[in-house]
Amino acid sequence: MKYLLVLLVSLSLSIASDSFDEVKSQYFKSYDYELLGKYKEAIKVLSPLYSKYPKGYTLNLRFAWLFYLNKNYADAIKYYKKASLINSYALDPRLGLMRVYLDTHSYKEAEKVANELLKIDYYNYYANIYMIQSLNAQGKYDISIKIIQKMLALYPTDISFLELLSVVYKQTNSPYLEKLYEDILVLDPNNVYVRSNLK
């Protein structure tokens, strides 16, 4: 709900007060459609707004997200890039771009965006996860493990980073893999990833 309030406040800076209720209503409808998995309808309900406010940061970000959910990756990339140009300090569009690039197996592109973002926010949680995923997919395990170690120094019991470490250990035939699996199961006894790898 906080996200929605920030989003609406951001929109209200460029929207006349008499149309703010209409904007809010369209956003709410798009959220309802999203919850139902009707992404095309969620996009359609916001389209009239977009024709009025094509340079709205939150609108571009919202369109990017909805296109991503609908697996229209080219459109998602387009709107994430546009949102990033509108607000060059914002990290959300870059994180969104990385998700798209990972889902489309464009690992070098994901790595490039992650490098740019990590220059701004070195310890960004999701940027580091996405960077590691892109490196692992490219077999760059030596770089990947350094980033994992950096993040585990801050989050020693974080399951996501421990799972990513186990991916590296598995791919590099590390003798520490089984012990790492045991450690993960101590922290998360029903861990699906580890359980599936122990079968």
C-alpha contacts under 8 A as a table, 3 or more apart, distances in Angstrom:
res1	aa1	res2	aa2	distance
1	M	4	L	5.09
1	M	5	L	6.40
2	K	5	L	5.14
2	K	6	V	6.28
3	Y	6	V	5.22
3	Y	7	L	6.02
4	L	7	L	4.94
4	L	8	L	6.02
5	L	8	L	5.11
5	L	9	V	6.02
6	V	9	V	5.09
6	V	10	S	6.03
7	L	10	S	5.09
7	L	11	L	6.22
7	L	58	T	6.20
8	L	11	L	4.95
8	L	12	S	5.98
8	L	24	K	7.10
9	V	12	S	5.00
9	V	13	L	6.64
10	S	13	L	5.67
10	S	14	S	7.78
10	S	58	T	7.38
11	L	14	S	5.83
11	L	15	I	6.39
11	L	56	G	7.10
11	L	58	T	7.03
12	S	15	I	4.91
12	S	16	A	7.21
12	S	17	S	7.36
12	S	20	F	6.64
15	I	19	S	6.85
15	I	20	F	6.47
16	A	19	S	5.66
16	A	20	F	6.49
17	S	20	F	5.13
17	S	21	D	7.90
18	D	21	D	7.09
19	S	22	E	5.22
19	S	23	V	6.38
20	F	23	V	5.02
20	F	24	K	6.13
21	D	24	K	5.04
21	D	25	S	6.05
22	E	25	S	5.05
22	E	26	Q	6.29
23	V	26	Q	5.22
23	V	27	Y	6.26
23	V	49	L	7.20
24	K	27	Y	5.14
24	K	28	F	6.16
25	S	28	F	5.10
25	S	29	K	6.22
26	Q	29	K	5.07
26	Q	30	S	6.20
26	Q	45	V	6.19
26	Q	46	L	6.13
27	Y	30	S	5.06
27	Y	31	Y	6.30
27	Y	46	L	6.93
28	F	31	Y	5.10
28	F	32	D	6.27
29	K	32	D	5.03
29	K	33	Y	6.25
29	K	42	A	7.06
29	K	45	V	7.07
30	S	33	Y	5.10
30	S	34	E	6.08
30	S	41	E	7.30
30	S	42	A	4.10
30	S	43	I	6.90
30	S	45	V	6.20
30	S	46	L	6.86
31	Y	34	E	4.93
31	Y	35	L	6.20
31	Y	42	A	6.94
32	D	35	L	5.21
32	D	36	L	6.53
32	D	42	A	7.77
33	Y	36	L	5.10
33	Y	37	G	6.29
33	Y	38	K	5.01
33	Y	39	Y	6.44
33	Y	41	E	6.32
33	Y	42	A	5.13
34	E	37	G	4.94
34	E	38	K	5.55
34	E	39	Y	5.51
34	E	42	A	5.99
34	E	66	L	7.72
35	L	38	K	7.51
38	K	41	E	5.52
38	K	42	A	6.34
39	Y	42	A	4.88
39	Y	43	I	6.19
39	Y	66	L	5.89
39	Y	67	F	7.39
39	Y	69	L	6.96
39	Y	70	N	5.83
40	K	43	I	5.14
40	K	44	K	6.08
40	K	66	L	7.89
40	K	70	N	7.27
41	E	44	K	4.85
41	E	45	V	6.10
42	A	45	V	5.43
42	A	46	L	6.70
42	A	66	L	7.32
43	I	46	L	5.35
43	I	47	S	6.24
43	I	63	F	6.53
43	I	66	L	6.63
43	I	67	F	7.83
44	K	47	S	5.11
44	K	48	P	7.90
45	V	48	P	7.05
46	L	49	L	5.33
46	L	50	Y	6.38
47	S	50	Y	4.97
47	S	51	S	6.38
48	P	51	S	5.26
48	P	52	K	6.71
49	L	52	K	5.22
49	L	53	Y	6.08
50	Y	53	Y	4.96
50	Y	54	P	4.98
50	Y	56	G	7.81
50	Y	59	L	6.76
51	S	54	P	5.86
53	Y	56	G	5.41
53	Y	59	L	7.85
54	P	59	L	7.63
54	P	60	N	7.54
55	K	59	L	7.94
55	K	60	N	7.47
55	K	86	I	6.83
56	G	59	L	5.26
56	G	60	N	6.27
56	G	83	A	7.87
56	G	86	I	7.66
57	Y	60	N	5.33
57	Y	61	L	6.19
57	Y	83	A	5.15
57	Y	86	I	5.95
57	Y	87	N	6.69
58	T	61	L	4.98
58	T	62	R	5.95
58	T	83	A	7.47
59	L	62	R	5.00
59	L	63	F	6.09
60	N	63	F	5.11
60	N	64	A	6.09
60	N	79	Y	5.26
60	N	80	Y	6.78
60	N	82	K	6.68
60	N	83	A	5.31
61	L	64	A	5.06
61	L	65	W	6.24
61	L	79	Y	6.45
61	L	80	Y	5.94
61	L	83	A	5.71
61	L	93	P	6.64
62	R	65	W	5.15
62	R	66	L	6.21
63	F	66	L	5.15
63	F	67	F	6.04
63	F	76	A	7.17
63	F	79	Y	6.44
64	A	67	F	5.24
64	A	68	Y	6.05
64	A	75	D	6.85
64	A	76	A	4.15
64	A	77	I	6.82
64	A	78	K	7.39
64	A	79	Y	4.80
64	A	80	Y	5.39
64	A	96	G	7.91
65	W	68	Y	4.99
65	W	69	L	6.21
65	W	76	A	6.57
65	W	96	G	7.43
66	L	69	L	5.05
66	L	70	N	6.18
66	L	76	A	7.61
67	F	70	N	4.95
67	F	71	K	6.10
67	F	72	N	5.01
67	F	73	Y	6.59
67	F	75	D	6.16
67	F	76	A	4.99
68	Y	71	K	4.95
68	Y	72	N	5.75
68	Y	73	Y	5.61
68	Y	75	D	7.82
68	Y	76	A	5.18
68	Y	100	V	6.90
69	L	72	N	7.63
72	N	75	D	5.65
72	N	76	A	6.25
73	Y	76	A	4.86
73	Y	77	I	6.11
73	Y	100	V	6.43
73	Y	104	T	7.81
74	A	77	I	5.22
74	A	78	K	6.28
75	D	78	K	4.94
75	D	79	Y	6.28
76	A	79	Y	5.36
76	A	80	Y	6.06
76	A	97	L	7.85
76	A	100	V	7.47
77	I	80	Y	5.15
77	I	81	K	6.03
77	I	97	L	6.10
77	I	100	V	7.12
78	K	81	K	5.32
78	K	82	K	6.22
79	Y	82	K	4.89
79	Y	83	A	6.03
80	Y	83	A	5.11
80	Y	84	S	6.13
80	Y	93	P	4.86
80	Y	94	R	7.13
80	Y	96	G	6.67
80	Y	97	L	6.23
81	K	84	S	4.98
81	K	85	L	6.27
81	K	93	P	6.81
81	K	94	R	7.84
81	K	97	L	7.69
82	K	85	L	5.11
82	K	86	I	6.25
83	A	86	I	5.06
83	A	87	N	6.20
83	A	93	P	6.20
84	S	87	N	5.23
84	S	88	S	5.14
84	S	89	Y	7.68
84	S	90	A	6.61
84	S	91	L	7.94
84	S	93	P	5.51
84	S	94	R	7.04
85	L	88	S	5.29
87	N	90	A	5.58
90	A	93	P	6.78
90	A	94	R	7.85
91	L	94	R	5.41
91	L	95	L	6.29
91	L	117	L	7.16
92	D	95	L	5.11
92	D	96	G	6.09
93	P	96	G	4.95
93	P	97	L	6.11
94	R	97	L	4.95
94	R	98	M	6.27
94	R	113	V	6.56
94	R	114	A	7.76
94	R	117	L	7.08
95	L	98	M	5.14
95	L	99	R	6.43
95	L	114	A	7.91
95	L	126	Y	7.27
95	L	127	A	6.47
96	G	99	R	5.14
96	G	100	V	6.41
97	L	100	V	5.13
97	L	101	Y	6.15
97	L	110	A	7.35
97	L	113	V	7.60
98	M	101	Y	5.03
98	M	102	L	6.05
98	M	109	E	7.69
98	M	110	A	4.75
98	M	111	E	7.85
98	M	113	V	6.59
98	M	114	A	7.06
98	M	130	Y	6.66
99	R	102	L	5.17
99	R	103	D	6.14
99	R	110	A	7.70
99	R	130	Y	7.38
100	V	103	D	5.12
100	V	104	T	6.15
101	Y	104	T	5.12
101	Y	105	H	6.00
101	Y	106	S	4.73
101	Y	107	Y	6.29
101	Y	109	E	6.36
101	Y	110	A	5.28
102	L	105	H	5.03
102	L	106	S	5.89
102	L	107	Y	5.87
102	L	110	A	6.28
102	L	130	Y	7.71
102	L	133	Q	7.78
102	L	134	S	6.73
103	D	106	S	7.64
106	S	109	E	5.50
106	S	110	A	6.37
107	Y	110	A	4.97
107	Y	111	E	6.09
107	Y	134	S	4.89
107	Y	135	L	7.40
107	Y	137	A	6.88
107	Y	138	Q	6.94
108	K	111	E	5.01
108	K	112	K	6.13
108	K	134	S	7.10
109	E	112	K	5.03
109	E	113	V	6.30
110	A	113	V	5.30
110	A	114	A	6.06
110	A	130	Y	7.40
110	A	131	M	7.00
110	A	134	S	6.25
111	E	114	A	4.99
111	E	115	N	6.10
111	E	130	Y	7.88
111	E	131	M	5.56
111	E	134	S	5.85
111	E	135	L	7.05
112	K	115	N	5.19
112	K	116	E	6.44
113	V	116	E	5.12
113	V	117	L	6.22
114	A	117	L	5.07
114	A	118	L	5.94
114	A	127	A	5.72
114	A	128	N	7.38
114	A	130	Y	7.14
114	A	131	M	5.59
115	N	118	L	5.16
115	N	119	K	6.32
115	N	131	M	7.72
116	E	119	K	5.40
116	E	120	I	7.04
117	L	120	I	5.30
117	L	121	D	6.16
117	L	122	Y	7.66
117	L	127	A	6.99
118	L	121	D	4.77
118	L	122	Y	4.35
118	L	123	Y	7.04
118	L	124	N	6.86
118	L	127	A	6.84
118	L	128	N	7.62
119	K	122	Y	5.83
121	D	124	N	5.41
123	Y	127	A	7.98
123	Y	128	N	6.99
123	Y	151	M	7.34
124	N	127	A	5.41
124	N	128	N	6.13
125	Y	128	N	5.46
125	Y	129	I	6.44
126	Y	129	I	4.94
126	Y	130	Y	6.05
127	A	130	Y	5.15
127	A	131	M	5.94
128	N	131	M	4.96
128	N	132	I	6.10
128	N	147	I	7.16
128	N	151	M	7.79
129	I	132	I	5.18
129	I	133	Q	6.21
129	I	160	S	7.87
129	I	161	F	7.29
130	Y	133	Q	5.02
130	Y	134	S	6.16
131	M	134	S	5.18
131	M	135	L	6.15
131	M	144	S	7.88
132	I	135	L	5.05
132	I	136	N	5.99
132	I	144	S	5.25
132	I	147	I	7.05
132	I	148	I	7.30
132	I	164	L	7.43
133	Q	136	N	5.14
133	Q	137	A	6.13
133	Q	164	L	7.60
134	S	137	A	5.15
134	S	138	Q	6.41
135	L	138	Q	5.10
135	L	139	G	6.19
135	L	140	K	4.99
135	L	141	Y	6.70
135	L	143	I	7.35
135	L	144	S	5.84
136	N	139	G	4.93
136	N	140	K	5.70
136	N	141	Y	5.84
136	N	144	S	6.56
136	N	167	V	7.82
136	N	168	V	7.03
137	A	140	K	7.65
140	K	143	I	5.82
140	K	144	S	6.22
141	Y	144	S	4.76
141	Y	145	I	5.94
141	Y	168	V	6.06
141	Y	172	T	7.86
142	D	145	I	5.54
142	D	146	K	6.75
143	I	146	K	5.37
143	I	147	I	6.65
144	S	147	I	5.32
144	S	148	I	6.25
144	S	168	V	7.77
145	I	148	I	4.91
145	I	149	Q	6.04
145	I	165	L	6.82
145	I	168	V	7.10
146	K	149	Q	5.14
146	K	150	K	6.19
147	I	150	K	4.97
147	I	151	M	6.27
148	I	151	M	5.18
148	I	152	L	5.98
148	I	161	F	6.23
148	I	164	L	7.51
148	I	165	L	6.58
149	Q	152	L	5.01
149	Q	153	A	6.12
150	K	153	A	5.39
150	K	154	L	7.08
151	M	154	L	5.24
151	M	155	Y	5.99
151	M	156	P	7.75
151	M	161	F	7.33
152	L	155	Y	4.59
152	L	156	P	4.42
152	L	157	T	7.31
152	L	158	D	7.13
152	L	161	F	6.72
152	L	162	L	7.76
153	A	156	P	5.67
155	Y	158	D	5.31
157	T	162	L	7.43
157	T	187	L	7.34
158	D	161	F	5.68
158	D	162	L	6.25
159	I	162	L	4.95
159	I	163	E	5.95
159	I	184	I	6.83
159	I	187	L	7.81
159	I	188	D	7.70
160	S	163	E	5.20
160	S	164	L	6.29
161	F	164	L	4.98
161	F	165	L	6.13
162	L	165	L	4.96
162	L	166	S	6.25
162	L	180	L	7.73
162	L	184	I	6.98
163	E	166	S	4.97
163	E	167	V	6.38
163	E	184	I	7.78
163	E	193	Y	7.59
163	E	194	V	7.91
164	L	167	V	5.03
164	L	168	V	6.55
165	L	168	V	5.13
165	L	169	Y	6.19
166	S	169	Y	4.86
166	S	170	K	5.93
166	S	177	L	6.15
166	S	180	L	6.73
166	S	181	Y	7.32
167	V	170	K	5.13
167	V	171	Q	6.18
168	V	171	Q	5.20
168	V	172	T	6.05
169	Y	172	T	5.19
169	Y	173	N	5.78
169	Y	174	S	4.73
169	Y	175	P	7.81
169	Y	176	Y	7.09
169	Y	177	L	5.56
170	K	173	N	5.15
170	K	174	S	6.36
170	K	177	L	6.43
171	Q	174	S	7.86
173	N	177	L	7.75
174	S	177	L	5.74
175	P	178	E	7.30
176	Y	179	K	5.42
176	Y	180	L	6.17
177	L	180	L	5.06
177	L	181	Y	6.24
178	E	181	Y	5.04
178	E	182	E	6.33
179	K	182	E	5.03
179	K	183	D	6.23
180	L	183	D	4.96
180	L	184	I	6.17
181	Y	184	I	5.15
181	Y	185	L	6.25
181	Y	194	V	6.15
182	E	185	L	5.14
182	E	186	V	6.31
183	D	186	V	5.13
183	D	187	L	6.59
184	I	187	L	5.21
184	I	188	D	5.85
184	I	189	P	7.50
184	I	191	N	7.51
184	I	194	V	7.65
185	L	188	D	4.73
185	L	189	P	4.30
185	L	190	N	6.89
185	L	191	N	6.37
185	L	194	V	7.50
186	V	189	P	5.71
188	D	191	N	5.37
190	N	195	R	7.28
191	N	194	V	5.66
191	N	195	R	6.09
192	V	195	R	5.10
192	V	196	S	5.97
193	Y	196	S	5.34
193	Y	197	N	6.41
194	V	197	N	5.07
194	V	198	L	6.20
195	R	198	L	5.17
195	R	199	K	6.60
196	S	199	K	5.55
